[in-house]
Amino acid sequence: MSHSKIHTHFKLYKPYGYLSQFVNNQNKRRNKKLLGSLYPFPKNLMAIGRLDEKSEGLLLLTTHGKASDYIRSSVIDKEYYVMVDGILTVEAIDKLKNGVTISVNGQPYLTKAKDAYLFFETPNVPVRFVRDEKHGPTSWISITLTEGKFRQVRKMTAAIGFPTLRLVRVRIGNYRLNQMQPGDVEEIETIL
């Protein structure tokens, strides 16, 4: 007796400049790049959570709604490598860990990083030109969150005075980018 799989799951390195969706329902965004152009994905696939158009990195895709709800929940860590404008200070990183107030739906919201630390060298992420060095120094930090409000990481770094220049999600729970490059897709057996 053959066992057909009920659900399918994928791990994707979402490239910069793509929307985290398969169908474009908005006329004003007609020329946007969608996930379906990267790979012949099966129907009924959904992105678990989002990465905005200017963000890149790990995106999990599934046909299983309950798995999607679980992965998006606060039980699962999401880790981001973030290039920011300026030389980050220890005080700034402490603020991320202890809580910064951002705006969510027009309301103040106190957010905390589960963990945050500074890289002393550029982390192992695919090279992408962001800006010329003459525009000033940059720093890379790792920020781990258990929540994902709209543009949360960008809002958090802006709130401490270090705007985000590049944002790469490298981990969701036990799933990691590892050596994946932008646009790479891997089918995975299970997601829970």
C-alpha positions as CSV (number, residue, x, y, z in Angstrom):
1,M,0.0,0.0,0.0
2,S,1.5,3.3,-1.0
3,H,1.4,6.2,1.4
4,S,0.7,9.5,-0.4
5,K,1.8,12.6,1.5
6,I,-1.0,14.6,2.9
7,H,0.9,17.9,3.1
8,T,4.0,19.3,1.5
9,H,6.5,21.6,3.0
10,F,9.4,23.6,1.7
11,K,12.3,25.7,2.9
12,L,13.1,28.7,0.7
13,Y,15.7,31.5,0.7
14,K,13.4,34.4,-0.2
15,P,15.5,36.8,-2.3
16,Y,15.5,40.5,-1.8
17,G,12.9,42.2,-3.9
18,Y,10.2,39.4,-3.7
19,L,6.9,39.5,-2.0
20,S,6.1,36.6,0.4
21,Q,3.1,35.5,-1.6
22,F,2.1,33.5,-4.7
23,V,-0.9,35.6,-5.9
24,N,-0.9,39.3,-6.5
25,N,-4.4,40.7,-5.6
26,Q,-3.4,44.4,-5.7
27,N,-3.4,46.3,-9.0
28,K,-0.9,48.9,-7.7
29,R,1.7,46.1,-7.2
30,R,1.3,44.6,-10.6
31,N,5.0,44.4,-11.4
32,K,6.1,42.8,-8.2
33,K,8.1,39.5,-8.0
34,L,6.2,36.6,-6.4
35,L,7.4,33.4,-4.9
36,G,5.7,31.2,-7.6
37,S,8.3,32.5,-10.2
38,L,11.1,30.8,-8.2
39,Y,10.0,27.2,-8.4
40,P,7.1,25.0,-9.7
41,F,5.5,24.9,-6.2
42,P,2.3,22.8,-5.7
43,K,-1.1,24.5,-5.4
44,N,-2.5,25.4,-2.0
45,L,1.0,26.3,-0.6
46,M,1.2,29.2,1.9
47,A,4.1,31.1,3.3
48,I,4.4,30.7,7.0
49,G,4.7,34.3,8.2
50,R,6.1,37.0,6.0
51,L,9.3,38.7,5.1
52,D,8.7,42.1,3.5
53,E,9.9,42.9,0.0
54,K,13.2,44.4,1.2
55,S,14.0,41.5,3.6
56,E,15.5,38.2,2.6
57,G,16.2,34.8,4.1
58,L,14.5,31.8,5.4
59,L,10.8,31.3,4.6
60,L,8.9,28.1,5.4
61,L,6.1,27.1,3.0
62,T,3.4,24.5,3.7
63,T,0.0,23.3,2.7
64,H,-0.8,22.6,6.4
65,G,-2.7,25.4,8.1
66,K,-2.2,24.1,11.7
67,A,1.6,23.9,11.2
68,S,1.6,27.4,9.9
69,D,-0.2,28.7,13.0
70,Y,2.2,26.8,15.3
71,I,5.3,28.1,13.6
72,R,4.1,31.7,13.7
73,S,3.3,31.3,17.4
74,S,5.5,32.7,20.2
75,V,6.8,29.1,21.0
76,I,9.1,29.3,18.0
77,D,12.2,31.5,17.8
78,K,13.0,33.5,14.7
79,E,16.6,34.7,14.3
80,Y,17.6,37.6,12.0
81,Y,21.0,38.9,11.0
82,V,20.7,42.6,10.6
83,M,23.0,45.2,9.1
84,V,22.5,48.6,10.6
85,D,23.6,52.1,9.9
86,G,26.3,53.1,12.4
87,I,28.5,51.4,15.0
88,L,26.3,49.6,17.5
89,T,27.0,50.1,21.1
90,V,26.5,47.6,24.0
91,E,23.9,50.0,25.4
92,A,21.9,49.8,22.2
93,I,22.0,46.0,22.2
94,D,20.9,46.0,25.9
95,K,17.9,48.2,24.9
96,L,16.9,45.6,22.3
97,K,17.0,42.8,24.9
98,N,15.3,44.8,27.6
99,G,12.5,46.2,25.4
100,V,11.9,49.1,23.0
101,T,8.6,50.7,22.2
102,I,7.5,50.6,18.6
103,S,4.2,51.5,17.0
104,V,1.9,48.6,16.0
105,N,-1.4,49.6,14.4
106,G,-0.9,53.1,15.6
107,Q,-0.5,52.0,19.3
108,P,2.7,51.9,21.3
109,Y,3.9,48.3,21.8
110,L,6.8,47.2,24.0
111,T,8.9,44.5,22.4
112,K,11.8,42.5,23.6
113,A,14.5,40.5,21.8
114,K,14.9,37.1,23.3
115,D,18.6,37.5,22.4
116,A,20.7,40.0,20.6
117,Y,24.4,40.2,20.0
118,L,27.0,42.1,17.9
119,F,29.1,40.4,15.2
120,F,32.7,41.5,15.1
121,E,32.9,40.4,11.4
122,T,30.3,40.2,8.7
123,P,28.3,37.0,9.3
124,N,28.1,34.2,6.8
125,V,25.3,35.5,4.5
126,P,25.3,35.8,0.7
127,V,27.0,39.0,-0.4
128,R,24.6,41.7,-1.6
129,F,25.6,45.3,-2.3
130,V,23.8,47.6,0.1
131,R,25.6,50.9,0.0
132,D,29.0,52.4,-0.6
133,E,31.4,52.5,2.4
134,K,31.7,56.3,2.0
135,H,28.2,56.6,3.5
136,G,29.6,55.6,6.8
137,P,30.2,52.5,8.9
138,T,27.8,49.7,9.5
139,S,27.4,46.9,12.1
140,W,25.9,43.4,12.0
141,I,23.8,42.1,14.8
142,S,21.8,38.9,15.5
143,I,18.3,39.5,16.9
144,T,16.2,36.5,18.0
145,L,12.4,37.1,18.5
146,T,9.5,35.0,19.6
147,E,7.0,37.3,17.9
148,G,6.7,38.9,14.6
149,K,4.8,42.2,14.4
150,F,4.7,44.0,11.1
151,R,8.2,45.3,10.2
152,Q,9.2,44.6,13.8
153,V,13.0,44.2,13.5
154,R,13.2,47.4,11.3
155,K,11.1,49.3,13.9
156,M,13.2,48.0,16.8
157,T,16.6,49.0,15.3
158,A,15.2,52.4,14.3
159,A,13.9,53.0,17.8
160,I,17.4,52.6,19.2
161,G,18.9,55.0,16.5
162,F,20.4,52.4,14.1
163,P,18.2,52.0,11.0
164,T,18.2,48.6,9.3
165,L,20.1,48.5,6.0
166,R,19.8,44.7,5.3
167,L,17.7,42.1,7.1
168,V,18.2,38.3,6.6
169,R,16.2,35.7,8.5
170,V,18.6,32.8,9.2
171,R,16.6,30.6,11.5
172,I,13.0,29.6,12.3
173,G,13.0,27.1,15.3
174,N,15.3,24.3,14.2
175,Y,15.3,25.2,10.6
176,R,18.3,27.2,9.3
177,L,19.4,28.7,6.1
178,N,22.8,26.9,6.3
179,Q,24.5,27.3,2.9
180,M,21.3,28.2,0.9
181,Q,21.6,31.0,-1.6
182,P,18.8,33.5,-2.6
183,G,16.2,31.6,-4.6
184,D,17.2,28.1,-3.4
185,V,14.3,25.8,-2.5
186,E,14.4,22.5,-0.5
187,E,11.5,20.2,0.1
188,I,11.4,19.1,3.8
189,E,9.7,16.1,5.2
190,T,8.0,17.6,8.2
191,I,7.4,21.0,9.7
192,L,6.3,20.3,13.3
